[in-house]
Amino acid sequence: MLGVTRLIAPSQQILPLPVDKMKGLFAAVLASAASGVLAAPSPVEAGPITARAAQAACATPVTLAGNPFSGRSIYANKFYSSEVSVAAASMTDTALAAKATKVGDVGTFMWIDTMAKIDIVEDTIKDVGCDQIAALVIYDLPGRDCAAKASNGEIPVGGISTYKSQYIDPIVAIFKKYPNIAIALIIEPDSLPNLVTNIDLQTCQESSAGYKDGVAYALKQLNLPNIAMYIDAGHGGWLGWNDNLKPGAKGLADVWKAAGSPKQVRGISTNVAGWNSFDQSPGEFSSSSDAQYNKAQNEKLYVSMISPELKANGMPGQAIVDTARNGVTGLRKEWGDWCNVNGAGFGVRPTTSTGSSLVDSFVWVKPGGESDGTSDSSADRYDSFCGKDDAFKPSPEAGSWNQAYFEMLVKNAKPSF
């Protein structure tokens, strides 16, 4: 999922985005998980739920209302924890390895980015505690990543029946087996935003109907009491432009309505495909010549601007913001540079202490260490953004593990581990 997003703002050519994930290491990771390599997840944020209350909640079905992260820590899924464990074990710098190991304890979203990945969903959620919440990303639309090459999906344009019957329906069936577990879902990163800013591309025109139908179907079928959903809304440098904000909010709300206005949709996710600082002021690109056309110079501003637009269209306007890789700013030459940004560092750990009543939680969505895309210009899935001067090189195919990049994220983490 990487979008070479062109913005509608005057003289703008920005937004793109990254995100894809969870491939490679499949067998190795699961093997390491089975052998007990994983560090026991330790909640990032202590909640007000007592052990006794949590135990009682576990004995009955969960009904999520309000902020689903309140009183719950995000479960550190086995897949990413195993990747981190293997990565830390290969480090010769013991101090850095100790820090790296702690990354595996951070609750990070699990990406269901292929139909094959459905096979490990049940194992991902079955051990989630009563004071925790499982966190997963729904990401396999037909014609996925219509504006880029790095993370094109497996289902071709027109394969909406496959998406529904072989992807969404099996996931729903698994979730229905666990009504006593709280689940947070991000729905199809950077899909609907692409229909606002890249609809002049033939690939996005061909994908449009499938995106809308697919997201609506996912929202309707996943509308279960123990699930809270957030539809991806890019970030401030994408839909925050004056010409993009209202169309972007309306596009999201229209699909939500087409799904029957499901009540378990809480709002939006931001900062997943590409990222900004949450509250840096002035913003990183506030001095750019076209900054006058975008007041959403950080994610706090973006959420404060798009939330009223969503509500005006009848849709809930709460948000979760990905802070997994935005620990360091001032690295990119242009706002739209998203691929394996060189010098990046892990950001603020998941917490509901966000400083904004509109932001339910900071979350870690993009698994740090998994590549955004390859820097090999001869590869079929090469995207030019991954060859830019501010992109880390060498980098493997999207979703594959990049050890050197992971170590850089640990070294540059703010706050430090």
Secondary structure, DSSP 8 states (H G I E B T S, - for coil): -------SSTT------------SSHHHHHHHHHTT-S-----SS--S--HHHHHHHHTS-----S-TTTT-EE---HHHHHHHHHHHHT-S-HHHHHHHHHHTTS-B-EEE-SSGGGGGHHHHHTT--TTEEEEEEE---TT-STT-STT--SS-TT-HHHIIIIIIHHHHHHHHT-TTS-EEEEE-TTHHHHHHHSTTSHHHHHHHHHHHHHHHHHHHHT--TTEEEEEE---HHHH-BHHHHHHHHHHHHHHHHHTT--TTEEEEEESSSS---SS-SS-TTTTSTTGGGB---SHHHHHHHHHHHHHHTT---EEEEE-SSBS--S--SSTT--TTBTT-B----SBS--S-TTEEEEEB-S-TTB-SS---TTSTT--GGGGSTTB-SS--STTSB-HHHHHHHHHT-SS--
